[in-house]
């Protein structure tokens, strides 16, 4: 299956993507992970991406699209993939559709995970990462940055819901609840046996 996960930052896309990709036997392709790896390695792309990520803004399309196309062309993605964090704009969705058509590999499903903004701010503000044995909040998880990220999502990414709905590939689930509950909703929406 070729699947895109949609939803605001903090909706649980990364958690569900890992579970679903394992269940479906396809790679999870996360632009967030790609960006963080580049930031951690201090690559030229990582330095550029960090400026946008720390401000809660989207990394420019040309950078993101090139990385994703390269990743989708790798052999492990031939039987399918699960995209987490891409596309984020209608322009990216159009480029993904053109790439899929060119390869004869259209998307099977776009799964939207819905979570209310106030729940997301609370959820992400409590998230910490361990660094040298200390709990540290990521810059992009601070409440003011989360609110900005949600605003950016509403302006630039939420239009994908209409885009994919018009194409008949969108399925929406509630992202509130325990992880297994949300996973069950996702599997039902994808038509995969639990």
N, C-alpha and C positions, 0 to 999 in steps of 0.2 A: 504494500500500500504506500501511496505517496500522500502524506498528510501535512497540513499546516496547522499549528496551534496558535490561536489568537486569544488575546485577553490583556488587560492592563498589567503594568508591572506589579508583581506581588500577588497575582491571581493564582499562582501555583503551577504555572506552565512548565517550569523546569522540573519540578517534582513529578508531575504527571508525564512529561515527555520521557523521562528516564524509565518509568514503569512501563509505559505503553510501547516504547521502542523495544525494550527487552521482551515484552509479551508478543510483539509482532515480528521480532527477529530482524529489525531494520535499524540502521544507525540513527541516533539522535544528533541532529545538527543544530547547534545553538550558536547564534552569532555572539551572544553574550560571552560564552566560553571562549570563542575565538578571539574576541576583543580583549578579554581579561588575560589570556595567554600572551598576547602580544604586548599588553601593558606590563605584565610581569617580567617579560623578557627584555623590555625596553627597546623594542624594535621601533623603526621610524613610524610605522603604522600605529603601533601601540601608543607612542607619545601623542600623535595626532588624535587618536580615538579617545584617549584619556581626557583631553581638554573638553570634548563634547560630553563624555559620560559623566564627568565630575559636575558639569553644569546641568545635567539632566536632559541634555539635548540629544538628538539623533545624530549618529555618525553619517556623513554624506553618502548618498545613494551609490555613487560611482565606486567608492571603496567597498561598501557592503556587498553590492551586487557582484563585483568581481570575485570577492572571497567566496561567496555562496556558490556561484557557478563552478568555480574550481573544485569546491568540495563535492558538489553533486555529480561531477564528472568522474569521481574516483570509483574504483571497482566495487567497493562495499555498498555503494548507494544504488547499484544497478537494480536489485530486486525491490527497492523502495527506500523511503526515508521518512523521518519525522522532523519537520522544521520547527524550531522553537525560537521565536524572536525575529523571524523573517517570513514574509515581507512585513514592513512596517508602514509602507505608504502604497497608494494605488499605483504610482509609477513603478515601484518595485514589484508589485503584483503583476503588472502588465509585462515586465521584463521576465519574471519567472514563468508566466504563461507562454510567452514567446519561446523561451528556452525549452520548456516542456514540449511544446508543439514541434519544435525543430528536432527534438530527440524522439518524438512519438511517445512521450511519457507525461500525459496530463495528470493533474492532481486528482486524487480519488475523493478527498474530503478536506474541508476546513472546519476545525473544531474550535468553537469559541467558548472560553471559560469566563463566565460572568461573576464578578465580585464587586460589591458596592465600594465606592471610593473611600468612605470613612473607615471601612473595615481594612482596606489596603494600607492606609496611613498608619493605623494602629499595628497591623501585622508587621510591616516593614520597619517601623520605628523600634520594634522590639528585637529585630534580627541583629545578631552579632557574629563576628568572625574571630576565631582564636589566632592571635599573633604573638609569638614568643610567650605562650602561656597566659596572655591577657585577652580579655574579651574587648574587641574593638568594633565600633560601628563603622560600616563603610560610609564614605562620603555621600554616595548616592542613595543611602537609606535614612538620612536625616529627614525629619518631618517636612521641613521647608523644601528640600530637594524632591521628596516623594510627591508633594503637592504639585510641584512644577512638572515632574515626569508625568503625572496624571493629566495635567493640562495639555502637555505636548501630545500625549496619547489621544486625548479627546479630539484635538485639532487635526492630527496627522494620521493616526492609525485607525481610529474608530470608523472612518469612512470605508475601511475594508469590509466591515460587516455588510454594508449595502452592496459593495462590489461583488462579494462572493455569494450573497443571498440572491442577487439577480442572475447569477450563473448556476444556481441550484446546487452548489456544493457545500453550503454552510449548514452546520448543526451546532446548536447552542446548549450548554449545560450549566447548572448552578455550581460554582466553585467553592461554596461554603460547606464546611463539614469536615469530618475526618478524612484523611487521605484515601483509605480504601473505599469510602462512600463515593468520593469524587471519581475515583478510578472506575468503579462499577458504572457510574453514569456515562463516563467517556466510552467504555467498551460497548455499552448499549447503543450509544449514539453512532458508533463506528460499525455496528452490526457484527461485533466480534463476541464469540461465546466467552463467558466469564470463566 
